[in-house]
Amino acid sequence: MVAADSPNYARRLGIEKDHAIQELGWDEDTDDDIRADIEEVAGGELLDEDADEVVDIVLLWWRDDDGDLVDRLMDAITPLADEGIVWVVTPKTGKPGHVAPAEIAEAAPTAGLVVTSSANLGDWIASRLVQPKSKAAPRR
């Protein structure tokens, strides 16, 4: 069991120093401990919705009443590097705003993404979405 003062959220999300991370869907219910841990490990602040940079990771906070997930995922992949990751972070079962994993699984392929795994982030659960390898640009 991880100590309460050392949640290691960033490690669970595969975040490393110098990753460029854009945050979408921030609201008052967003977990500041998760955000702070990610910023500390990455060594910089999260980019906001208006950033124009290519990013390694998009952190998308999503709740059941936030609208059309497919549209939001399409927005999320626009700045994403070829090998980039979208983490869809939703409230856990029983929490206000909970999103069924099936909803994410259904939306992902329509947006050109594949769900690969999930990570436990306290009161939130994160689903890892990536672009299928066949669509990614060849590596050189």
Summary of the structure (lengths in Angstrom):
residues: 140
radius of gyration: 14.3
end to end distance: 40.8
largest distance: 45.8
contacts: 397
relative contact order: 0.18
helix: 26%
strand: 28%
